[in-house]
Amino acid sequence: MDIVRKIEQLGIVAVVRAKSAAEALAICKACQKGGIEAIEVTYTVPDAASVIKTLTDELNDQILLGAGTILNQHMAEEAIASGAKYIVSPGFDQSTALFCVKMDVPYFPGCLTITEMMQALASGVKMIKLFPGSAFGPTYVKAIKGPLPDIKIMPTGGVSLDNIKEWFKYGVAAVGVGGELTKPAAQGDYDGVTAMAVEFVKAVAEARK
């Protein structure tokens, strides 16, 4: 619960995808340099477990590190053993949810429908990853919070500097940001990633005023 609260306080999680472990490490460090403390290393990154372990060893007290694109309990076990403090999935998997509850590690499953969210909440999930956020947009959060007013939602996919204010207006707990944030890394421009991180941190602060 402390981690869930911390992510809610920070308001933003960097979602890191990369073509290599070295690129992922560079992106994560660039995001941290730009002020984003919560970082999700996705399991689409080659040798993601080693990336998580390296970051844990080097920046453990400076970032809140999680593992993303976790599809099953086995992957969750490996990620947690490598140092991941929370687990993120593109969909809801009950065995992973129950395992994470047992391990006292937050699990943020990707859900889109009310039914999926209710199933996740019943399995002990404390925050829902609304995925893909681009499917319905910020106003969908308002619709969800009608019947589920206390639900904590973190949209991922479709969050940009242009619409981040709208997401918070309708009551999200935090946002997950990937493509727009890390795009400069495709050209090897990690300073550009840092600059984008600074802009996103500012945008979250402005949206919450």
Disulfide bonds with the S-S distance in Angstrom:
none
